């Protein structure tokens, strides 16, 4: 029996409704994603690193002689004046005490030296007598020559004898000086510790060291009295406000830094950001082991604070800071979060969202900062892109903004 038109329409409507139910029931749910719009803004690329402050010109004061450094006349933090303030006092080393055998030997050496002096004195007197006799002989013969009694040959012989006697006297006097010096050396071996060669205590034996520059005492090796060797460090002096920053940076990042680059100084303890400039980049890298046990090539980069930027801030030598060295800056740069990018066939790509569908789009990436990347081509300003896409996100997949759920 043929169906009535009304029945046919009801069947069609029911079929359509049933198909809609099946579609709704079995279609995949949109994938929740985080969306960000590509926008234009100023962009800054920095090399970030930890650093520490240090005083530029530190003067290390060392002991000029071996001896005993007296208790420090200054304390850490004291201000000193160049060539006026006494910053250290060193007493020269005393001689050691003599044991019995050494003393007996030293006393015997003194007696021997005394005898040598007496012998030298005798030699000098003998040479003087011989010279006086030679002089009188020369005078007598010269008188006889003038009278025509003696010959010139006799006069020449007398003159030669006088010259020889004069030289012998000079030699005898030199021997006497040598013997006197040997006696003084032998007597010095008997001087007791803390006494002068006359057996008296010395009150002016110490060497006072004056401050080599104006500034403050930064460090004292040891405040108490102690023995020191020549060249041993005693203390250091510097200007507390004359600070610089040094930071060891990976060599792969150091090649991007140029001298004169501006630096932002953060995490130094205050709320404001301080400013500095790169002054020097070491030409050689050092191998250092990271906290994870990985060997790294690192380069020391030295930065100067802007004039007066640290005055009154409380910073000192060896304080920790965090630096951001600016290697590039741009204005009105189209950029997206770095988390939106991924590698595809050797290039860069991202997922742009159009009409609720993710579309994989190849893009050309320029410079990258820590969080943002410059987009040279591939998308336009305002395009919505997916950040941190999961494995569920593919080209053509329906997506929904997580913030709207």
Secondary structure, 3 states (H helix, E strand, C coil): CCCCHHHHHHHHHHHHHHHHHHHHHHCCCCEEEEEEECEEEEEEEEEEEEEEEEECCCEEEECCCCEEECCCCCCCCCEECCCCCEEEEEEECCCCCCCHHHHHHHHHHHHHHHHHHHHHHHHHHHHHHHHHHHHHHHHHHHHHHHHCCCCHHHHHHHHHHHHHHHHHHHHHHHHHHHHHHHHHHHHHCCCCCCECCCCCECCCCEEEEECCCCEEEEEECCCCCEEECCCCEEEEEECCCCEEEEEEEEHHHHCCCCCCCEEEEECCCCCCCEEEEEEEECCCCEEEECCCCCEEEEEEEEEEECCCCCCCCCCCCCCEEEEEEEEEEEEEEEEEEHHHCEEECCEEEEEEEECCEEEEEEEEEEEECCCEEEEEECCCCCCEEEECCCCCCCCCCEEEEHHHC
